[in-house]
Amino acid sequence: MLSCPMCKKSLPSLGKECPSCKADVSLLVTYVEGLDGSLERAEAYTRAGELAEAMWAYLEILEMDPDNATARRQVGRVAAAVRQFDQLAQGRRWLDRIQTRARFRQWVNSWGTEGTLPKPVVWTMAIVLLLGALLLGYALGRGVPRQHPADGAAQSSTEQQ
């Protein structure tokens, strides 16, 4: 129920002026009608299952009227649900990391089984191959003659003479 800001008496209807003091309350009535329309729209979004749109509508209501109990209650419910979901999601992420590490360990441990070479032999071969590739690259790179920029300039000046 609305009350007149001038005489503080309650307004029986949403009219343009106060019946007691004849003050213009059209701005207040427009504000309350807009607030009621926004609340109906937010409730319709909630019933339709469009929770994101409903949340934004309730937040718009709280911008206009921070003391609106319905909007505060609904936003509080959504915030509590999001908080609970975040706490559950942390546990799921932790479990996924543990399972990934376990799969990697199983994969590494399976290298030395099932009729393949033992693990120390495989690791030794891998290290030898890596060192061999490094030495081959070094040898190939060392055999390429270097041409210094000063040498190139000196040769071109001697060729011109």
Helices and strands as residue ranges (DSSP letters): H 26-48, H 51-64, H 69-109, G 110-112, H 119-143, H 149-160
